[in-house]
C-alpha cells in the first residue's frame, strides 16, 4: 500500500566538483498508532486511519513520500555557439514512510502474531518502493547529463514522471502490497477468530 509523491525537479546552481553526485538524506519514519484487542477492532482502527493514494485514489494504510531535488550548473562557454551540457549534477533524495503500529499493551498472542506478520510485510513493501527509487536515481542524473542545457529540466522531469509511474505500476501489480502479504487480518487470523 503506497502513495508516492515526487516533488518537482528544482534545478538551479549547484556547487561542488564536476560529475553527478547522488545524496540520500535518509528516511523519516512517521508511525501512527492503531488500537484494538481483537482483529475486528484493529481492522476498524486501520480503516479510520487510511489516506488516499495520490496516484490512483485507493485508500491505503501506509505510503512512502519521496522527495527528489536535482541541481546542475551550466559551464562557462569559451566559444560562441559551443554546446552547453549540464555539469556538477547533484541529486538529493529523502523520504517519509508512514506506517501503522499496534499500540496495545500485552495484546492477545494470536492478534500479536497476525499483526507482526502484516506489519513486516507492509514495511517490506514500502522499503521496496524506496529501493526502486534509489535504483532509478542514476538514470535521472544520466538524463540530465545527456541533455543540452536548454532541455535538461525537461529531461529530468520526464524521468521523474517515469519513476512515479513505475511506483504506481508496482502498486498495481501487488495490489498495494496485498499480494506480498500486507493484509490485515491475514486469512488465517480470521479463521482462528471464527474457530475460537
C-alpha positions, 0 to 999 in steps of 0.5 A: 500500500503506497502513495508516492509523491515526487516533488518537482525537479528544482534545478538551479546552481549547484556547487561542488566538483564536476560529475553527478553526485547522488545524496540520500538524506535518509528516511523519516519514519512517521508511525501512527498508532492503531488500537484494538484487542481483537482483529475486528477492532484493529481492522476498524482502527486501520480503516479510520486511519487510511489516506488516499493514494495520490496516484490512483485514489485507493485508500491505503494504510501506509505510503512512502513520500519521496522527495527528489531535488536535482541541481546542475550548473551550466559551464562557462562557454569559451566559444560562441555557439559551443554546446552547453551540457549540464555539469556538477549534477547533484541529486538529493533524495529523502523520504517519509514512510508512514506506517501503522503500529499496534499500540496495545499493551500485552495484546492477545498472542494470536492478534500479536502474531497476525499483526507482526506478520502484516506489519513486516510485510507492509514495511517490506513493501514500502522499503521496496518502493524506496529501493526502486527509487534509489535504483532509478536515481542514476538514470535521472542524473544520466538524463540530465547529463545527456541533455543540452542545457536548454532541455535538461529540466525537461529531461529530468522531469520526464524521468521523474514522471517515469519513476512515479509511474513505475511506483504506481505500476508496482502498486498495481501489480501487488495490489498495494502490497496485498499480494506480498502479504500486507493484509490485515487480518491475514486469512488465517487470523480470521479463521482462528477468530471464527474457530475460537 
